[in-house]
Amino acid sequence: MKKFLLIVGLISIMLIIGMAIIGCGGSGGSPSSVVRQLHTAIEKGDSRAIGQLTTPEAAEMITMFGEKGRGMIAEKGGIERTEETIDGDTAVVTVYYKDGDSDNYSLVKINGRWRVTIEK
């Protein structure tokens, strides 16, 4: 019984540590991964995820587009590839769509997390 409890305890600790690492990185990873996550959130209409992946101003603008924004992404046929340029706490991700179109996304690192922002 003691071995069983020890194993369960170790597994629990490993899960907690893993969740903490994931939580700290939340929308972490590369700027390209954040942009890909944002596209998924827009396609699903997930305003909570949009808010976590963007600055407040960008989230407001994206949610204003609503269904129209989802339709625009769907028309492009999905992401073919991305290219990113990082300069300190800012980055630009160029998204190349399957329809041949492309868009640039500006990102800023806030509290260690990349967020899509609106260039001023």
Protein Blocks (a to p, Z undefined) as FASTA:
>chain_A
ZZmmmmmmmmmmmmmmmmmmmmmnmmgcjfklmmmmmmmmmmnopaklmmmmpcfklmmm
mmmnmmmmmmmmmmnopafbdcdddehjaccdddddfkopacddddddeehiacddddZZ
